[in-house]
Amino acid sequence: MRMQRLAMACVVAAGAWSATASAQSTRPATFDLWAAGKATFGVFVPDENPAPRGPNRGPAVYTAAGGAKLAANPLIDFVFLNLEGHYDRNAVMAISEGLGKKGTPGRKLMLVRIPPMVEAGPADTLVRIKEILAMGADGVTLPHIENLDQGRQAISLFADARANVWSAANPTGNVVAMLMLEDPLAAAGAKDIADIGGYSVLACGIGSLTGALKGDRVAAEKLNQEILGETRRVKLVNMITANEKDVAQRVKEGFLGLLVPNDAVITAGRAAAGR
């Protein structure tokens, strides 16, 4: 009887391990690369509106065909759908459909940036987080977090959405919760915001921060490096844009998520990261 119980316990344990391993294997590889401290490379989902840029251009256009094109690019680790200026659930659905069914091996990680919580309000932000994840995206980016209280509230929304948020403390999670600090006061409070815990990515929106500092790129970069230091201290991922001139440097500095403009920059970044 004792041997039977022991055998049964082994079967149960093996089944639990197998289920955990299976769940992890269906996640985008980006999670495992981040866990291993490896830099990953993504692109902004391109706007397919054919009209020339200008005041009368009209809204951005995103299609499943555009998502499928990104899915076919073997160099890309993740895609970043920027809906900060105008939330469009149809865009989320289209790109997610183009990338392929969530859980399909090899699927790109999909992040969606939505309007700031301070503008949309917590209730609408929660609705958006829920539906974005339900439509197959892997994570949501909340821009313009202004202070510690907003950071805490933002993270609580992911808990309210019952998201299994990936972090160093929860390595089997499958949702990316990302916060962005984009003004001087918020950046100055990066230590406390980093210490909240329970989320995946903390990033400096260096373009917006530079604008808030009246174009002082040196001051913005100083705050950017301070935020990077805090993320490395608490094992959060840090994301930033990069180009052909600075991608190798950004990899060397320790940024794990790099948003780049084209395949050539990804290739250079991968070489710098030893990938």
PEUR-V421656 format. One record per pair of residues at least 12 apart in sequence whose ideal C-beta (glycine too) atoms are under 6 Angstrom apart, sorted by the first residue. I is the first residue (numbers start at 1). J is the second residue. Records with the same first field share a line. If there is no record, write none. Layout:
I->J + J
//
This chain:
26->103
27->174
28->107 + 109
30->77 + 78 + 109
31->166
34->237 + 256
35->171
39->251 + 256 + 273
40->77 + 257
41->77 + 258 + 260 + 266 + 269
42->77 + 78 + 79 + 80 + 259
43->76
44->80 + 82
45->79 + 81 + 95
47->60
48->61 + 63 + 66
49->61
62->91 + 94 + 95
63->94
64->94 + 97 + 98
67->95 + 98 + 99
68->98
71->99 + 100
75->263 + 266
76->108
78->108 + 109
79->108 + 110
80->111 + 259
81->95 + 112
82->113
83->114
84->113 + 115 + 143
87->114 + 115
92->112 + 132 + 135
93->135
96->135 + 136 + 137
102->136
109->138
110->137 + 138
111->139 + 141
112->132 + 137 + 140
113->141
114->128
116->143 + 144
117->142 + 154
125->157
126->157 + 160
129->157 + 161
130->161
138->176
139->175 + 176
141->178
142->154 + 179
143->180
144->182
145->179 + 181 + 186
146->186
148->189 + 192 + 193
151->193 + 196
152->196
154->179
155->196 + 198 + 199
158->177
163->175
165->177 + 199
166->200
167->200
168->235
176->200
177->199 + 200
178->201
179->202
180->203 + 205
181->204
182->205 + 208 + 209
183->212
187->223
190->227 + 230
191->230
194->230 + 234
200->237
201->237 + 239
202->231 + 236
203->238 + 239
204->224 + 227
206->220 + 224
232->254
237->256 + 257
238->255
239->257
240->255
241->259
242->258 + 260
244->265
247->265 + 268 + 269
248->272
251->269 + 272 + 273
//
